């Protein structure tokens, strides 16, 4: 899956004791077939990532709360 600048992404940690890592694509360094991205993680760090198949996923959006019916 290819991502564009500004896309919110997440990757699972290799350890089960850590939460998934989330961040935002800052720059697309190389496109398909072997993409490479510069990602600013939510903890403030930045990485250059060449993801293996399926390791980088879109960050799920939070579900909106349904409005309560008036009584």
Residue pairs with C-beta under 8 A, 6 or more apart in sequence:
1 56
1 57
1 58
2 31
2 32
2 35
3 9
3 25
3 28
3 35
3 37
3 56
3 58
4 25
4 28
5 25
5 26
5 27
5 28
6 24
6 25
7 24
7 25
7 58
8 22
8 23
8 24
8 58
8 59
9 22
9 23
9 24
9 25
9 39
9 56
9 57
9 58
9 59
10 20
10 21
10 22
10 23
10 56
10 57
10 58
10 59
10 60
11 20
11 21
11 49
11 51
11 55
11 56
11 57
12 20
12 21
12 55
13 19
13 20
13 21
21 41
21 42
22 41
22 42
22 59
23 39
23 40
23 41
23 42
24 39
24 40
25 37
25 38
25 39
26 37
26 38
26 39
26 40
26 46
27 37
27 38
28 35
28 36
28 37
29 36
29 37
29 38
29 48
30 36
34 50
35 50
35 51
36 48
36 49
36 50
37 48
37 49
37 51
37 56
38 46
38 47
38 48
38 49
39 46
39 47
39 48
39 49
40 46
41 47
49 56
